[in-house]
């Protein structure tokens, strides 16, 4: 569905706005569920009409409308096939590439570089992680003013800050000259949690295990969008597919995609195995393209361990995405842009036009931006991370994913010192019991799983 299709539908009254995508806010849930339904081809005009006649302060009435949108019917002409169950996803795919092994010393080094690259890339993107404000154009304008375009370092701070620009609240610990250890971020929390889950449950990991770890180790206000919606459903006693679907308009957003990398580290060289196990993690909170995003990210990272280039890893990762899905279509489109000879700037403009109607924290547009940054990176870490952050949308999440892949391809000795040294080999975390984790320890523990296999 295009942006034009969405705009042609009945509009919600202006009182229904969603700024923070908060699963605890009935108004946010209504607005965002309307968007989610329309993006997936459903006719919700009658529900919008009803909402426009409902007192927005009547939370119970608003939530009833949200719940009844489950009965919406798809408009004619929907051409995508987007399965949810693992069996149906697997049935939609072709043959998978065989697993490849690496010498132990190479594997250990690449896993260490992956952790460092992910955490550095995340921190580079954090000061401009606000997609409605920090668009690609706004980021470019700011960096030009700061004499830092193209971005090849942490984002600089201008003092005084020019009118019309506002860095996110974390800027005192994530900007150039101010990084002294990694800041806390959910993109890092989920990677640490994935390692803990795999150490605890191994290949028997299930969505139930993931949910139990969230409610035990995460404060609810440190998880966002789909994860917060799923968290609420868990504590209210919902189980099975209801956890991902009930009152969760964020079920195809980027939250699962940011959780996939460690599955790729542990299954280095085995993209399908990484994707299979990551499904258990993703399916707790996501459906459709949200699930495919995590499977794709896990496969992409796993493939990068044995690949000769980011392009080769991207080509292999596409094999785990249902071919008739919107995510597969978007990723194939990025390859077409690259093969047509466009510059990165021109390709990014094309992607913004094609997928900019999605939320700035949706899976599809962000995955396309990640693929573009990697394809136009020339396999250079600084170039790739800089370009993904300059792309806007979910800058820290995408910086982390690109940092993972290019970290693996670079190896530890080729990582840029000016981005890695300020991390001081440690990271903050909101996970109970995991704050001030030592990055090299995380890498060592991950290497043990990758070498010895999951129990």
N, C-alpha and C positions, 0 to 999 in steps of 0.2 A: 504494500500500500504506500502511496506517495504522500508527501505533505499536502498536495492539492486535494487529495481525497479526504484527508482529515479536516482541512479547513472548510470543505464544502458541507460538512455535517452540521447539525444543530449545535450551536455554541453554548457552553456553560456560562451562567451568569458570572460576572467578574468577581463576585465574592468567593467563588471557588477557585482559589489559587493554591499552588503547591510550590513552596520555596525550598523547604527542607526535606521533602520526600519522607515524611515522618509517619511510620506505621502506627503510631499512637494517636494520630490526629485524624478524626473522621473526615474532615474536609480534604486533607491531603489524600486519603485513601480513595475518596470519591473521584476527585480530579484525576488522579493517576490511574485509577482503574478504567475510567473512560478512555484515557489515552492508550493504555495497554490493549483494551478490547478493539479499539479502532485500528491500531497498528497490526493487529492479527486478523483483520477482516470482518469484524463483527458489527452489526447494526445495533447501536445503543441509543439511538435518537429518542426513543420513548422514555428511557431512563433519564436522559438529560432533561427532557421536558418536565418529568416528574420532579427532578432535583431543583429545577428552576422555580417550581411552585412550592417548594418545601422550605421551612424556616431553617437556615443554615446553623442555627444554635441548637436545633433538635438533633442531637448526636445519634440517638437511637433510630430516628427516622432515616437519617443519612446512611447509617450502617445497614439498615434493611435494604436500601437501594443498592448499596455495594454488593450485598449478598445475592440479591436477585439478578444481578448482571450475569450470574452463572447460566441463566436461561437464555441469554442472548443468542441470536442465530446469525450465522455467517452470511454475508452478502454474496451473491453469485460472482463467480470469476476468480475466487481465491485459487492460486495456482501452486502454492507451496505444499510440501509434505514434510511435516515436522513432528516426528514421533517423540513420545516421552519415555516409554519403558526401555530398559537396556536391550531387551530382546528385539524390540522393533527397531531401535537404533542400529543394532548390529546387523539386522536383516537388510537394512537399507544400504549398507556399505559394501564395497568391493573387497578384493584381497588386500591383506595388510602386509607391509614389508617385514621381512624376517628381522629378528633381534640381532644386534651387533654388540660385541664385547670390546672392552678396552683394557689395556694393561693397568694394574692396580695403581701405580704411581701417577699415571695420566688421569685416571678417574678421580683420585683424591685431589689432584691439583685443580681439575675442572670444577669439581663440586665446591671447593673453596672459592674459586673465582666466581661461581654462580651466586653463592650467598653474598659475597662482597658486591658483585655487580647489581644484584637485585636491591640491596639495601642502599647503595649509592644512588642508583637510578630513581628509587622512590624519593629520597631526600632532595634530589635535584628538582623533582616535580612538585614538591609539597607547597612552596610559597605561592604557586599560581594554580592550586587545585580548587577552582571555583569556576566551572565552565560557563555559567551564565554571565560572568564578569570577565574572566580571562579567556576570551576567544583567541583564536590563532592571530587575528589581526591586532588585538589589544596587546598580546604578548610581544608581537613583533615591534609594535610602536614603542613599548616600554624598553625593550632591549636595545633598540636603536638610540633612544634617549640616553641609555646607560652605557653606550659604546660597547655593547656586549652581544651584538648580532653578527653572525649566528651564535647561538648559545653553545659554549664549549666548557662551561664551568658551572658552579652553583650560581643561582640567580643573584645578581647584585642588588643592593639596597640603595636607592637614591634618597638623599637627604638635602633638602626637603623632598618629600614625595610629591610628584607632580599631581595637579588636579586631575581627577578621573581615574586614578590608579590606587589600588589598595591591595597589598599583599595579605595573605591569610595570616591568622593569629600566630602560627608557628614560626613566622619569619625570623624571630630572634635566634632560633637554633637551627635553621635550615638554609640560610643564605650565605653567600660568599664571605669567608672570613669569620663566620659565626658558628660553623659546624664543629662541635666538640663531642664526638660520639653521636650515634644515630638517634634521631628523634623517634618518639613512639608513633606508630602508624598501624592501622588495621591491616594494610598489605604485608607488614612484617609480622604482626600478631598471628595472622592465619598461616603464614609459613612456619612459624615456630610451633603452632598448634598441630599442623599436619605432621611435623616430625614426631611430636609427642604421641599423636594418634597411631602412627605407623609403628613406633617402638612398642606401644601398648597392645595393639590389636593385630598388627601385621596384615597379611593378606585377607584376614577375616573381617576387616573393617567394614562397618555398615553405617547407614544413615543414622540408625539409632545410637550408635557409639558417638557419632559426631554431635548429635543433639545433646547427649548427656554431658559431653565435654563443654559445650557452649554454656549450658546453664550452670555448670559447676565452676568454670574458670573465667568467664567473661562477664563484666558488668553490662547490663542491657544497653546502657547509653554509650557504650564503646563499640557497639555493632550498629549497622545502618541498613536502610532500605530493606532488601529481601531478607537479610539475616535478622533484622529486628522484627519483621513481620513473622518469620518462622519461629523466632524466640518466644514471642507472645503466644503463638499457637501451642508451642510446647508446654509452656507453664500453665496454659488453660486446659491442658489435657488432650489436645488433638494428636492424632497419630497418622501414620501412613501418608498418603498423598495430600491429605488435608493440611499438613504442616506447610507444604510449599505453596498450596493454592489458596487457602482461605485468607481473605482480606490481605492479599499479597500482590499488589499491582506491579511489584518490582521483580517478579519471578523470571523475567528475561533480561534483567540488568546485569551489570558487570561483576556483582558481588561474588559469584562462583568463579568467574574467570581469574580473579586475583588469588584464588586459593589453590591453583593447580600446579604451581612450579615444583614443589617438593616431590610430588608424585613423579615428575619428570627426572628429578635428581636421582631418586631411588631406583627408578627403572631406566637409567641412562642407557641409551642405545636401543631401547625397546618401547617405541612410541605407543603401540597398541596396548601393551600391558599398563603403561602409565595412564592412558585414557580410560581403560576399563576400571581401574581401581578409583580413579578420580570421580567416576560416575557416582560412587557411593557417597562421596562428600557433597557433590553438586546437587544430588536429587533431594537432599533434605530441604533445601530452600528454593530451588529453581525448577523450571520446566523448559522444554523446547530449546530455543537458542541460548537461554541462560545455562543449561546443562552442557550444550555443545561447546560453549565458550570455555568452560573448565576442561573438558576433554581435549579440546584443541590446544589450549595453553600447555597442558601436561604433555601432550604428544609433541608439540613444538619444542619444548625444552628437552625432552628425552631424545628427540631426533638430532638436536644440535650437538650432542656429545660425539656422535659418529659422523656428522656431516662435514663437508668441506667448506660450506658457506651457509649464510642465513637463508639464501634462496632454496638450497637443497633441503634444509630443515623445514621450511615453509611448505614446500611441495609435498613432503612426506606427511606433515601434520594435517593437510587437507583431507587425507584419506580417512580420518576418524570423524569427519563432519558429514551428517546426512546430506547427500548431494542435491536434493531438491529443497533444502532449507534456505532461508534468507541469509544466514551466516555464510553458507557455502557460496551463494551467489555473490555476496560482497567480497569475499576473499578471492574468488576467481576474477572479479572485476579489478582488484588491485594488480593482479598479475597482468591483466590485459593492458592496464595503464602503463606498467613498467615496460612491457614488450612493445608498446607503441612509440617509445622513445621520449615520452614526456619528462620534463624536469620534475623534481620533487614538489616544488611550489605549485606547479600546474596540476599535478596529481592530487595534492591535498585540497586544492580548490574544487576539483571534480568530486572528491569524496565528501566534502562539506555540502555540496549541492545534492548529491545522491542520498546521503544518510544523515544530514543535519537536522531532519525533523524528529529524529529520536532524541530522547533525553541525553544530556551530556554524560550520564553514567549508565547508558545502555550498553549491552554487549556488542551489538553489530557495528556501530560506528567506531567504537574504540578498538575492536579487533582489526577492523580495516586500517585504522591509523597505525596500529602496531605493525601490521604486515608491510605497510608502505614505508615506515621508518626503517624497518629491517632491510627491505629490498633496495632502498636508496642509501643505505649506510656505508656501502663498500666494505662491510664487515669491520668497520672501525667503531669502537665502543663510544668514543666521545661524539662522533658524528651521529650515530644512531640514537643515543640518549638525548642529545641536544635536539634532534629533529622531532622525536616523539613528544618532548615537552613543549616545543614550539607549535605542535599541532593543536594544542588546547584540549578540550574535553577532559577526560579523567587523567590529568597529567602525572600524578604520583603513581597510580596503579599501572599505567602504561609505561612509565619510566622504569618501574620495577620489572615488568615482563621483558622489555627490551634489554634491560641491564642483565637479566638472567641469561638470555640467549647469547648476547654478545660477550658476556663474561665467560661463558662456557667456550665459545669459539676463540676467545683471546688467550685464555689461560691466565694464571695469577700474575706472572711476570710482565705481561703486556697490558695489564690494567693501568689506567692513568693515575699516577701518584697523587695528583692534586685533588682527585675525587675520593680516593680510597683512604689516604692517610688521615684526613680529618675524622673519619669514623672511629678511630682509636680502638678498633676491634671489639666494639661493644654496641649494644642497642637497647633502648628502652622498650618496654612492653606493658600493655594493660592486662595481659594474661596473669591470673593469680599464680604467683610463685615463679614467674619467668622474667621479671623485670631485670634489667642490666645483664641480659644474656651476653656471653662472649661469642663473637661471631665464629672464631676458629673452632670453638667447642661445638657449635651447631654444625659446622662443616664436618668435623671429625665423626660426630654421631651419625650424620647422614651417610658418610662414606662407609661406615660399618654396615649399615643396612644395605647399601648398594653392593658391597663386596660379598657379604655373607648371605644376602637374600632375606626376605621377610619370612617370619615364622608361620 
